[in-house]
C-alpha cells in the first residue's frame, strides 16, 4: 500500500463490510450498528475468549450454550467451577476457562457487573490481554483501538508486502494496522478486517480477484499474496509419554480424579495417571488386574505431542463416580480419547 492510501482503503473495506458482513451470534451487524444498536461487552468478551485458537464453526454452539445458561456476567460469576469447565470441554486450553471465571467474578464484584469501557481498563482484568482488550473496546465502545489477530496480521502483511517472518514482524504489522484504523466506525473496521481475512484474504488461495482492497495491495500487485505472511520455521515438538488408568466398578461407576489447579487441564476431571515425560512411572491408583488397551492415545498440546498407554480394570471402591453422574462428553478431549481406548479392555457392564 502506498502512503496516503489508508483512508481510501478503509472506506473501501467498510463499504464491503456493509454488504458482506458475516452474521454471527455475538455480533451487531453494520445496519443495526448504524441504527444505534451497540454490542454487549459481555457477549463480545465471551466470543473473543472462545475464539482464541478456535474456529468460528467450533465456537457457535458453545457460545449459544454458555449465553443461554449464563446470560449475564453476574450469572457466570455465580456458576460452579465444575459446571463451567464441563461446558468448556471441546474448546481446549482450559486455562482460558479458569480465567473466564476469574474475570467474570472481578467484573461482577468490583465493577458492578459492568465491563470497563476502555482498552486500558479492560487490560486490568484477569485473562484479558492487549488483543482482547482492543477488540472489546473497539467493537462494544467504538474506541479506535488497534485490533490485531491472525487474520489482521495476514491482511496487513499482504497490503504492505511485509516479508519479515512472523513472529518477528508482529510489531511492524501492528504499527501498520494502526495506520489503517479509522476514528470513524473503528468497531466495524475491526470486524471487517477479521471478516476479510476469514473469507477472502485466506491463508491459502486468497480470492484476490474479488477483494475490495486489491487496488491497494502491494502483495497482489507483485503476485506474492499467497506466500505472505512469511513464518519462521517452527521447532519440532518433543514427544512425552505417560500412563492412564481407567477403573470401572460392577455398577458402571468410574474412578476419576480432579487435576491440580495449575498446569495442563488444571482443575479438570480426568482419569488417574502418571506424570507426562520421557520416562513415566507405572503407578496404578489401586490394586487390580490391569489390562492394557491395544491402542495408544495420541494427543497434541501447544508445545508437545503426548502418547498415553491406557490400562483398564474392573475394581471396587468408595471413590468411584456413579454411572448416572459420569458424562464422558464433559471430559477434556485427551481424556475422552483415553475413555474410548479403554473400552476394548473393559468387561461389559450390566445395563
C-alpha positions in Angstrom: 0.0 0.0 0.0 1.3 3.5 -0.9 1.5 6.2 1.8 -1.7 8.2 1.8 -3.9 5.4 0.6 -5.0 4.3 4.1 -8.2 6.4 4.2 -9.4 5.2 0.8 -8.6 1.6 1.6 -10.5 2.0 4.9 -13.6 3.3 3.1 -13.5 0.5 0.5 -13.2 -2.0 3.3 -16.2 -0.6 5.2 -18.3 -0.4 2.1 -17.6 -4.1 1.5 -18.4 -4.9 5.1 -21.7 -3.2 4.8 -22.6 -5.6 2.0 -20.9 -8.8 3.1 -20.6 -8.9 6.9 -20.9 -12.3 8.4 -23.9 -13.0 10.6 -22.5 -14.1 13.9 -24.5 -14.8 17.2 -22.4 -12.3 19.2 -22.3 -9.6 16.5 -24.3 -6.4 16.0 -24.3 -6.1 12.2 -23.4 -2.9 10.4 -27.0 -1.9 9.7 -28.0 -2.4 13.3 -24.9 -0.5 14.5 -25.7 2.4 12.1 -29.2 2.5 13.7 -27.7 2.9 17.1 -27.6 -0.6 18.5 -24.4 -1.4 20.4 -22.8 -4.8 21.1 -23.0 -6.2 24.6 -19.4 -6.2 26.0 -20.2 -9.5 27.8 -21.0 -11.3 24.6 -18.1 -9.7 22.8 -15.7 -10.7 25.6 -17.1 -14.3 25.7 -16.8 -14.7 21.9 -13.2 -13.4 21.8 -12.1 -15.7 24.6 -13.7 -18.7 22.9 -12.3 -17.8 19.5 -8.7 -17.8 20.7 -7.0 -20.8 18.9 -10.5 -22.0 17.8 -12.7 -21.6 14.7 -16.0 -19.8 14.4 -17.7 -23.0 13.5 -16.5 -24.7 16.7 -17.5 -21.8 18.9 -21.0 -21.1 17.8 -22.7 -24.0 19.7 -20.6 -23.4 22.8 -21.4 -19.7 22.7 -25.1 -20.4 22.5 -25.0 -22.8 25.4 -22.9 -20.5 27.6 -25.0 -17.4 27.0 -28.3 -19.4 27.4 -27.1 -20.9 30.7 -25.4 -17.8 31.9 -26.9 -14.8 30.1 -25.2 -12.1 32.2 -21.7 -11.8 33.6 -23.2 -12.0 37.1 -24.7 -15.4 36.2 -21.4 -16.7 35.1 -19.6 -15.3 38.1 -22.0 -17.2 40.4 -21.6 -20.5 38.4 -19.8 -23.5 39.9 -16.3 -24.0 38.5 -17.0 -27.6 37.5 -20.1 -26.7 35.5 -18.2 -24.1 33.5 -15.3 -26.5 32.9 -17.7 -29.1 31.7 -19.3 -26.7 29.3 -15.9 -25.7 28.1 -15.0 -29.2 27.0 -14.1 -29.3 23.3 -12.7 -25.7 23.2 -9.3 -26.7 24.6 -6.9 -24.5 26.6 -8.7 -24.9 30.0 -6.6 -22.0 31.4 -8.9 -19.8 29.4 -12.0 -21.2 31.1 -10.4 -20.6 34.5 -9.5 -17.0 33.5 -13.1 -16.6 32.2 -14.4 -17.3 35.7 -11.9 -15.1 37.4 -12.7 -12.2 35.1 -16.4 -12.7 35.4 -16.1 -12.6 39.2 -14.0 -9.5 39.2 -16.4 -7.7 36.9 -19.4 -8.7 39.0 -17.8 -8.0 42.4 -15.6 -5.0 41.7 -17.3 -3.3 38.7 -21.0 -3.8 39.5 -21.3 -6.2 36.5 -20.2 -3.6 34.0 -17.1 -4.1 31.9 -14.7 -1.1 31.7 -15.3 0.9 28.6 -11.6 1.4 27.6 -8.9 -0.9 26.4 -6.7 0.3 29.3 -9.4 -0.6 31.9 -10.1 -3.9 30.2 -6.5 -4.9 30.3 -6.5 -4.7 34.1 -9.0 -7.7 34.2 -7.8 -11.3 34.6 -7.1 -13.1 31.4 -7.6 -10.1 29.1 -4.6 -9.3 27.1 -3.9 -6.5 24.6 -5.8 -8.1 21.7 -8.9 -9.0 23.6 -9.0 -5.6 25.3 -8.7 -3.8 22.0 -11.4 -6.0 20.4 -13.9 -5.4 23.2 -13.2 -1.6 23.3 -13.4 -1.2 19.6 -16.5 -3.4 19.0 -18.5 -2.6 22.1 -17.4 1.0 22.7 -16.1 2.3 19.3 -12.7 3.1 20.8 -10.2 3.4 17.8 -8.1 0.7 19.3 -5.8 -1.3 17.1 -7.1 -4.8 16.9 -4.6 -7.3 15.5 -5.4 -11.1 15.4 -4.0 -13.7 12.9 -6.5 -12.6 10.2 -5.4 -8.9 10.6 -1.8 -9.8 10.5 -2.3 -11.7 7.2 -4.2 -8.9 5.6 -1.7 -6.2 6.7 1.3 -8.2 5.7 -0.1 -8.5 2.2 -1.3 -4.9 1.9 2.2 -3.7 2.6 4.1 -6.8 1.2 5.9 -7.3 4.5 8.3 -10.1 4.0 9.8 -10.2 7.6 8.8 -13.6 9.0 6.4 -13.9 11.9 6.7 -13.7 14.9 9.4 -11.1 14.3 7.1 -9.0 12.2 4.4 -8.5 14.8 5.5 -5.0 16.0 5.7 -3.8 12.4 2.3 -5.3 11.4 0.7 -3.7 14.5 2.1 -0.3 13.6 0.8 -0.6 10.0 -2.6 -1.8 11.3 -2.7 1.3 13.4 -2.3 3.5 10.3 -5.3 1.8 8.8 -7.5 2.0 11.9 -10.0 4.9 11.4 -11.5 7.2 14.0 -14.9 6.6 12.3 -16.6 3.2 12.9 -13.5 1.6 14.4 -15.5 -1.4 15.7 -16.9 -2.1 12.2 -13.4 -1.7 10.8 -12.0 -4.2 13.2 -14.7 -6.7 12.4 -14.3 -6.0 8.6 -10.6 -6.8 8.8 -11.4 -10.1 10.6 -14.1 -11.0 8.0 -11.8 -10.2 5.1 -9.1 -12.4 6.5 -11.5 -15.2 7.2 -13.4 -15.2 3.9 -11.3 -13.6 1.1 -7.7 -12.9 2.3 -7.4 -16.5 3.4 -4.1 -18.3 4.3 -4.2 -20.4 1.1 -5.6 -19.4 -2.3 -6.7 -15.9 -1.4 -9.5 -14.7 -3.6 -7.7 -11.6 -4.7 -9.9 -11.1 -7.8 -12.9 -10.2 -5.6 -11.0 -8.5 -2.7 -12.2 -4.9 -2.0 -8.6 -4.0 -1.1 -6.9 -5.3 -4.2 -6.3 -1.8 -5.7 -4.3 -1.0 -2.6 -2.5 -4.4 -2.1 1.3 -4.5 -2.8 1.4 -8.3 -2.5 -1.3 -8.7 -5.0 0.5 -6.4 -7.4 3.7 -8.4 -7.0 1.9 -11.7 -7.3 3.1 -12.9 -3.9 0.0 -12.7 -1.8 -0.3 -16.4 -1.2 3.2 -16.6 0.2 2.6 -14.0 2.9 2.9 -13.7 5.8 6.2 -15.5 6.0 6.8 -17.6 9.1 10.0 -18.6 10.8 10.5 -22.4 10.9 8.8 -24.0 13.9 10.9 -26.0 16.3 9.9 -29.7 16.3 7.6 -30.5 19.2 9.0 -33.1 21.7 7.1 -36.3 22.5 6.1 -37.1 26.1 5.0 -40.4 27.3 2.5 -41.4 30.1 0.1 -44.0 31.5 -3.6 -43.6 32.1 -5.7 -45.8 34.2 -9.5 -46.4 33.7 -11.1 -48.4 36.5 -14.8 -49.3 36.5 -16.9 -51.0 39.2 -19.6 -53.6 38.8 -22.4 -51.0 38.6 -20.6 -49.0 35.8 -19.1 -46.3 38.1 -15.8 -44.9 37.1 -12.7 -43.8 39.1 -12.0 -40.1 38.3 -9.7 -37.5 39.9 -9.5 -33.8 39.7 -6.2 -32.5 38.3 -4.2 -29.8 40.2 -5.4 -26.2 39.6 -2.2 -25.2 38.0 -0.8 -26.8 34.9 -2.3 -28.5 31.9 -6.0 -29.3 32.2 -5.9 -27.6 35.6 -8.9 -28.2 37.8 -10.5 -30.7 35.3 -11.8 -34.2 36.0 -9.9 -37.0 34.3 -8.5 -40.5 34.8 -5.7 -41.2 37.2 -2.3 -41.5 35.5 1.4 -40.9 35.7 3.4 -37.8 35.0 4.0 -37.0 31.4 7.6 -37.1 30.5 10.4 -39.2 28.9 10.3 -42.0 31.5 7.0 -42.1 33.3 6.5 -44.5 36.3 3.8 -47.2 36.1 1.8 -46.3 39.3 -1.8 -47.6 39.2 -4.2 -45.8 41.6 -5.3 -49.1 43.2 -4.5 -52.9 43.1 -6.4 -54.6 40.3 -6.0 -56.8 37.3 -4.9 -54.1 34.9 -5.1 -54.9 31.2 -3.5 -52.7 28.6 -5.7 -51.4 25.8 -4.5 -52.3 22.3 -4.3 -48.7 21.1 -2.1 -45.9 22.3 -3.8 -42.5 22.8 -2.1 -39.7 20.9 -2.8 -36.0 21.5 -1.0 -32.8 20.7 -0.8 -29.9 23.0 0.7 -26.5 22.1 4.3 -27.4 23.0 4.5 -31.2 22.8 3.0 -34.4 21.5 1.6 -36.8 24.1 1.4 -40.6 23.9 -0.5 -42.4 26.6 -0.6 -46.1 27.2 -4.0 -46.9 28.6 -4.7 -49.6 31.2 -8.2 -50.7 32.3 -9.6 -52.8 35.1 -12.7 -53.9 37.0 -12.4 -52.8 40.6 -14.4 -51.7 43.6 -14.0 -48.7 45.9 -15.8 -45.8 47.6 -14.4 -43.1 45.4 -16.0 -44.1 42.2 -18.2 -41.7 40.4 -21.6 -43.3 39.9 -22.5 -44.3 36.3 -25.5 -41.9 36.4 -23.2 -38.9 37.1 -20.5 -39.8 34.6 -20.6 -37.9 31.4 -17.7 -38.7 29.0 -18.6 -35.7 26.9 -17.7 -33.4 29.8 -14.1 -34.7 29.9 -11.2 -32.9 28.2 -10.6 -34.2 24.7 -7.5 -36.2 25.7 -9.4 -37.9 28.5 -12.3 -38.7 26.1 -9.7 -40.4 23.9 -8.5 -42.4 27.0 -12.1 -43.5 27.7 -12.6 -44.6 24.1 -9.3 -46.5 24.1 -10.2 -48.3 27.3 -13.4 -49.8 26.1 -11.8 -52.8 24.4 -10.0 -53.7 27.7 -13.1 -53.4 30.0 -15.6 -56.1 30.5 -19.2 -55.2 29.6 -21.1 -53.8 32.5 -24.8 -54.5 33.2 -27.4 -52.3 31.5 
